[in-house]
């Protein structure tokens, strides 16, 4: 695991221990960030189910102003903290420990997010879809900035619509699907942010 581009390009990240988290491959990560690159400079990021922080730290390397990491596993939190310290981005980072679904039921503590990475364990789509649907509602109503984007990664064999978020683009990498979701805006705001399609 490493940072792909930006200020910390090429620097390694402490990987997760065991099978607690499911890191994205460098190839898929490169392709994903090629799509997201125009959005990152100056943005605020939520890294949900953050693991050791690969997505949020990549964004900070590329010019994001703040990343909020949500993680419940103790071993992952420990390694996440070490990665943040190694890159000296503690003043641009907030780590929120505990149940993501409860944490996101409340108001933002570090400002609304322009970019949200939603990367739940694959079992969630089958075992707890209602929780993910509630999370999507919290994003749309409370946490997602106007024109913001949710990046939802899941098994390619599983499908779950997350209203009131709409799919604006979708990519597949092997057995993995990445969906790009945006809040449905009222008609008066039509012609909003450009699609992620490249």
HELIX and SHEET records of a PDB file:
HELIX    1   1 UNK A   26  UNK A   40  1                                  15    
HELIX    2   2 UNK A   54  UNK A   61  1                                   8    
HELIX    3   3 UNK A   74  UNK A   86  1                                  13    
HELIX    4   4 UNK A   90  UNK A   92  5                                   3    
HELIX    5   5 UNK A  100  UNK A  103  1                                   4    
HELIX    6   6 UNK A  123  UNK A  127  1                                   5    
HELIX    7   7 UNK A  129  UNK A  138  1                                  10    
HELIX    8   8 UNK A  139  UNK A  143  3                                   5    
HELIX    9   9 UNK A  187  UNK A  189  5                                   3    
SHEET    1   A 7 UNK A  93  UNK A  97  0                                        
SHEET    2   A 7 UNK A  66  UNK A  71  1                                        
SHEET    3   A 7 UNK A  44  UNK A  48  1                                        
SHEET    4   A 7 UNK A 113  UNK A 118  1                                        
SHEET    5   A 7 UNK A 144  UNK A 155  1                                        
SHEET    6   A 7 UNK A 176  UNK A 183 -1                                        
SHEET    7   A 7 UNK A 165  UNK A 173 -1                                        
END                                                                             
